[in-house]
Amino acid sequence: MKDYSNYHNVSINDKIAHDGKLIFEYGLDGFEGYTVQMDGTDKKVLIYNSFSDKQGTTKHVIGQIADIERGKTLLVNDDYWIIISKPDDNKIYRKASIRLCNSKFPLPGGTEVKTKIGNDPRTGRPVYETVISPPTLLPCIVESTIYLPNDSQSIQLPNGKILVTIPYTVNDAIAENKEFEMYGEQYQIVGIDRSQSVEGVGLMILHCEREVSDE
């Protein structure tokens, strides 16, 4: 193997990282490269099919390290996808799994929404921006059936129960006992799983039950 340790005073590791980044950036303009909207901003990514997914609703995304984070939303053509896995990082790019959104969670306007915008350079603590939210529909994944690894088995939730996966969001409408409408019916949030998030970044899974009319 040729020794590049003195090549323009660049170390082998630096040269490998530099060349790897160039190859990756060329790939973003290739056949599997997409320009997507990621949380409202245009980004270039690579999107691959998942061979283990028989339904076509799970894929893999590869992008710049700063762009790929669990809980981010991608608009690919006319479809919304959510990054659902903790990204793998090789110091050149990040890779993660994405799932197709099949509905939208209604958020009323007029409430305070906290969004992480970075970290304090001195303390490392997250820095949030608080804005008054307009009414919006948040892309989400709604499930009444839970598929186990490799889709070999599935668990049907009890009638009237659904799981709603959304990007981590702080909003007064997302709390236990709050009601919302989906598929033309009223549901109530009975539980919130925040275990797939860290410091306000990631996913929230809402456990919901359909409201039964007294009529």
C-alpha positions in Angstrom: 0.0 0.0 0.0 1.4 3.4 -0.9 2.3 5.6 2.0 0.5 8.9 1.8 1.7 10.1 5.3 3.8 12.9 3.8 1.6 13.7 0.8 1.1 17.4 1.0 1.4 17.1 4.8 -2.0 15.3 5.0 -2.4 12.2 7.2 -3.7 9.0 5.8 -6.9 9.3 7.8 -7.5 12.9 6.6 -7.0 11.8 3.0 -9.4 8.9 3.3 -12.0 11.1 4.9 -11.5 13.8 2.2 -11.8 11.3 -0.7 -14.7 9.5 1.0 -16.6 12.8 1.3 -16.0 13.6 -2.4 -17.3 10.2 -3.5 -20.3 10.6 -1.3 -21.1 14.1 -2.6 -20.8 12.8 -6.2 -23.3 10.1 -5.3 -25.8 12.6 -4.1 -26.0 13.8 -7.7 -26.3 10.2 -9.0 -29.3 8.0 -9.9 -30.3 7.3 -6.3 -29.9 10.9 -5.3 -33.0 13.0 -4.3 -33.6 16.6 -3.5 -36.1 16.5 -0.6 -37.6 18.9 1.7 -36.4 18.2 5.2 -38.3 20.1 7.8 -39.0 22.7 5.1 -35.5 23.0 3.8 -34.1 21.5 0.5 -31.5 18.8 1.1 -29.8 16.2 -1.0 -30.0 12.6 0.2 -29.7 9.1 -1.1 -32.7 6.8 -0.7 -32.6 3.0 -1.0 -35.2 0.3 -0.7 -35.3 -2.0 2.3 -35.1 -5.6 1.1 -36.6 -6.8 4.3 -39.7 -4.6 3.9 -42.4 -6.3 1.9 -44.9 -3.5 2.2 -42.7 -0.8 0.6 -43.3 1.6 3.5 -39.8 1.4 5.0 -36.6 2.7 3.2 -33.1 3.8 4.1 -31.8 7.4 3.8 -28.2 8.5 3.6 -27.3 12.2 4.0 -24.9 14.8 5.5 -24.2 14.2 9.2 -26.0 17.4 10.2 -29.1 16.5 8.2 -30.0 13.0 9.4 -31.6 12.9 12.8 -34.3 10.6 14.2 -37.6 12.4 14.2 -36.9 14.6 11.1 -39.6 14.7 8.4 -38.7 14.3 4.7 -41.0 15.3 1.8 -40.1 13.0 -1.1 -42.0 13.9 -4.2 -45.6 14.1 -2.8 -45.0 11.7 0.2 -43.9 12.5 3.7 -41.5 10.1 5.5 -40.2 10.2 9.1 -36.7 9.1 10.2 -37.5 6.4 12.7 -34.1 4.9 13.7 -31.1 6.1 15.5 -28.6 7.1 12.7 -25.4 5.2 12.0 -22.5 7.7 11.6 -19.2 6.9 9.9 -17.8 10.5 10.1 -18.6 11.1 6.4 -22.3 10.5 6.2 -25.3 9.3 8.3 -27.6 6.4 7.5 -31.0 5.8 9.0 -34.4 4.1 8.3 -37.4 6.1 7.2 -41.1 5.1 7.2 -43.9 6.4 5.1 -46.5 8.7 6.8 -50.1 7.6 6.2 -51.9 10.4 8.0 -51.5 13.8 9.6 -52.0 14.7 13.3 -54.0 17.9 13.8 -52.4 20.6 15.9 -54.5 23.7 16.7 -53.0 27.1 16.5 -52.4 29.6 19.3 -50.2 27.4 21.5 -46.5 27.7 22.3 -44.3 25.3 20.4 -40.7 24.7 21.5 -38.2 23.6 18.9 -34.6 22.7 19.5 -32.4 25.0 17.4 -28.9 24.0 18.7 -26.8 23.6 21.8 -25.2 26.2 24.1 -21.5 26.2 23.1 -20.5 26.7 26.7 -22.7 24.2 28.6 -23.7 21.9 25.8 -27.3 22.1 26.9 -30.0 22.3 24.2 -31.3 25.7 23.1 -35.0 26.0 22.2 -36.9 28.6 20.2 -40.5 29.2 21.3 -43.1 30.4 18.8 -46.9 30.7 18.8 -48.0 27.9 16.4 -50.5 28.4 13.6 -53.0 25.5 12.9 -51.1 22.7 11.2 -51.3 19.1 10.2 -48.3 17.1 11.4 -47.3 14.1 9.2 -47.5 11.0 11.2 -47.6 7.2 11.1 -50.9 5.6 12.3 -51.0 1.9 13.1 -53.7 -0.5 14.3 -51.4 -3.5 13.7 -47.8 -3.8 15.0 -45.5 -5.7 12.7 -42.6 -7.6 14.3 -39.1 -7.9 12.7 -39.0 -9.1 9.1 -42.9 -8.8 9.0 -43.0 -12.5 9.9 -45.7 -11.9 12.6 -48.0 -9.1 13.5 -50.1 -8.1 16.5 -53.5 -6.6 16.0 -54.3 -3.9 18.5 -57.7 -4.1 20.3 -60.6 -2.6 18.4 -60.7 1.2 18.6 -57.0 1.5 19.6 -54.3 3.1 17.4 -50.6 4.1 17.8 -49.7 7.5 16.3 -46.0 8.1 15.8 -45.0 11.8 15.4 -41.7 13.8 15.5 -41.1 15.0 19.1 -43.3 18.0 19.5 -44.1 20.2 22.5 -47.7 21.4 22.1 -50.6 21.8 24.5 -52.7 19.5 22.2 -50.3 16.6 22.9 -51.1 15.4 26.4 -53.0 12.6 28.0 -56.8 12.9 27.8 -56.6 15.4 24.9 -59.0 14.6 22.0 -58.4 14.9 18.3 -60.1 13.9 15.1 -58.7 11.3 12.6 -60.3 9.4 9.8 -63.6 11.2 10.6 -63.7 9.9 14.2 -62.8 11.2 17.6 -59.9 9.8 19.5 -58.4 10.4 22.9 -54.7 10.3 23.9 -54.4 7.8 26.8 -50.6 7.5 26.9 -47.4 9.0 25.5 -44.2 7.1 24.9 -41.2 9.4 24.8 -38.5 6.7 25.1 -37.4 7.1 21.5 -36.2 10.7 22.0 -33.3 12.4 23.7 -33.4 16.0 24.9 -36.4 16.8 22.8 -35.1 15.2 19.6 -36.6 12.0 18.2 -40.0 10.5 18.2 -43.2 10.4 20.3 -45.7 7.5 20.2 -49.2 8.4 21.1 -51.4 5.6 22.5 -55.0 6.5 21.5 -58.5 5.2 21.9 -61.5 5.9 19.8 -64.2 7.8 21.6 -67.5 5.9 21.9 -70.6 8.0 21.3 -73.3 8.0 24.0 -76.0 8.0 21.3 
